């Protein structure tokens, strides 16, 4: 059975801290791994990773994929209260139901950043 | 450019009632999908479509129907609502193998 596991499930830090969120996966026909941020409503897209060892960066957020060890990490440096959210990891499978867009999600990591 | 829109935002149904959740996009994306999000379960795929006239089942399709007559619209129908269908429903679109845009969600309560 395909699965995506995120850890920790929740995390409380103070502003300015650096955090690392983990995502491991066991799937057949891996195509890509995606990270989303979910505040009160819809998930918003952060990164898509397809190749091992290539870091994606956007401001204080960065992510990297290890296809040999089957995991990805999402780093957030100098955290701010606005980073408080649930961070979702998802894996897209090649030919899953015939589409490359279908995702298997982890349960998310709830990050709380205290002032 | 509204992106992905969903209606209604919130709905209460009685067991056995039917209803349609609407999803529309104005980005001309071929790929559209429906997910449900439940506490402790994460997001799970219900149905998806890779273009007008083409739909298929996801992980949890039972009790739901979809159709795709146009590129823009992808409605989700609940045939006979059950309390187990109480959830938050998200419509999502994408292109190039990347599910990038989610609608604001519909919160459904089945009594």
Interface residues (C-beta under 8 A of the other chain):
Chain A: X31 X32 X34 X41 X42 X43 X44 X45 X48 X88 X90 X92 X97 X98 X99 X100 X101 X102 X103 X104 X105 X106 X107 X108
Chain B: X31 X33 X35 X40 X41 X42 X43 X44 X45 X48 X50 X56 X57 X58 X59 X90 X94 X97 X98 X99 X100 X101 X102 X103 X104 X105
